[in-house]
């Protein structure tokens, strides 16, 4: 029987100045070759736990550590991070902050070079790492010219080249597009199954973890609140929800249909359905969809922003937009999707004048935006950036909300009233005097969004609103956007890689690839086109795959699929009884 | 750097970085010593040949060169008009080549004589400046920051971490620039107009970027430091460079050629005044 390679006993870590323990009596034993997934909302202590395993906590984090931590027979806090590096490899979410070489080869060699190994040994390790991580052929490529997935694969290869027995991956897919995520999960599977590396995977992508991890631990407020085999943990749907973790779609579907055994894969779900005596494909009835899409898009013809044959080339010569035609109607909720580098951000930055087309025209509220400065356009088109820390400048939450309206000369009395309403809507009223830096990532994201909403624009463009957020925080942001659309008639445009979010909220999906719009329609229409999904390197949600397998059509949510099944069963029962 | 490093497999890119450094050093020393335009043209041609061998993107320095041509034209004319005959060894340094204000302009012409000695001296100066600029650009284009780290790290008693930190700081500059652009865009999106207003107002608006830029840069540097240490940075006194220096025949040719040319030019200038005006 394999011995424990990681052993944590009653471990507590408190950050200096914090009343709450980031880790509160954690006990964890991981056997050699195991793949353990750690889930939980942001602020649960997952990253702190990862840092304890390689000694970066308390080395880099001001705080106190108590309890017993043994990793591969060493005590990380005593040995030090650099010395632990050849035993525990730590990979972070943002690949850009962990690539140091001028070429991919140099970067992968960085760790072994620091160990002072001989040249031949280093090159052997580099060659093997690059081959195993499917990076062969990219040796001389500059890391900043790689795709997101390739960058993260390079970061993992750099750690793997140090031949650690353990790899700790801290949300390695959080900043990647669907193709990049698939690549990273493929690597994790290979590390576990073929290379025998012990993997600790901190993730939010529950659908992928379901059939990847040997054991799953759910953290909340520094404690493990659930643990066990994936089937055991993911079967406890209510407890998962309480812990703020998204329930995998297939599992949720199984719960909704009251399956005797919880399904964990599409095949299991198909078996669990128990097909009625007549083919369900014949059943016409269908539960109301999450969003059939185009409800506003088709009915209204009030275009608020429009791109007319827009081309854009960056100063370096990179062509980012190649003849884009797109009209967005008032009150629509549009998701722009596509691979990293497809031109999504470049296109939307044209709508408030941050970028100007090389050729073609941008029209805002029916008028050409040519020559209209951003200071004017931002009254009508609000832009929320991906990283909240790049758009919060003031020393209090309240000031932050007043910053934009004051700049555009809004009435101070109206602004004050609106700020009060917004503070209440986004649940930050109690933090009005707090410096935004002290808020959690989810709160900062909500504040960044609200600071633009305070300017009362007609159109809100939100770039990757859920990056780095947990499921509950993501829903809070999206619910707020939906509220702005429903109650205040705002037009919402989001850029996202999260197809679950697209399924739940978008009325219209615009698919971009290589600087062009290659698909445009309701989520159901888009997810029904496998060729289009492949072209744009997108992955539809598992429930779409399941409903396609069951009924030959795409449904968007587990609730919709469950309702469809129940309707089909009751109709089939009627047919049988006749 | 005037031109950013590009990873290529040209003969110059493949040279040992120490050899490239020696070539740059020799070319700069020679160009500083020589004053005669004919000799400097020969040097410039040799540098251009080296650039061609490296696949140097000449179009990328077109802007800088255009600017330098204007500057050097001014240098040439100023030198031509103000030269001191004693600084050159020509037979007829004082002979007037042409007048800046020609004789056909009534009352004032001819005036501002441009003399042979000064004119040639000015052209030499201009050639020096352009040659040094191109030499440095070719070095930057063919030598990666990590190779520069290796040069620094091979200085006796220099810890490799010093060179690495310098190189990382260098790579950090464009990241910070990008951060600054994003912060300015975020300000613009909230109605801040950096172009409008008095100077003091512009300063005030720009200062709004400083705090978040500083905070974000610190946070990023912190994460980078953590990631570096997680990959054993500083765990050993020894750092193995993945391109071990093995001097190939072409390295020796360039090294001996560069240093030989430098020594020869010093001797010939000292003994026979070759290269001087």
Interface residues (C-beta under 8 A of the other chain):
Chain A: X54 X56 X59 X60 X80 X81 X82 X83 X85 X86 X89 X90 X92 X94 X96 X97 X98 X100 X101 X102 X103 X105 X106 X109 X110 X111 X112 X113 X114 X115 X116 X117 X118 X119 X122 X123 X126 X140 X141 X142 X158 X159 X162 X349 X352 X353 X354 X373 X374 X375 X378 X379 X382 X383 X385 X387 X389 X390 X391 X392 X393 X403 X404 X407 X408 X437 X451 X452 X455
Chain B: X5 X7 X9 X144 X145 X146 X168 X171 X175 X179 X182 X183 X185 X186 X187 X188 X189 X190 X191 X192 X193 X208 X209 X211 X212 X215 X216 X219 X220 X222 X223 X224 X225 X226 X227 X228 X229 X230 X231 X232 X233 X234 X235 X236 X237 X238 X239 X240 X241 X242 X244
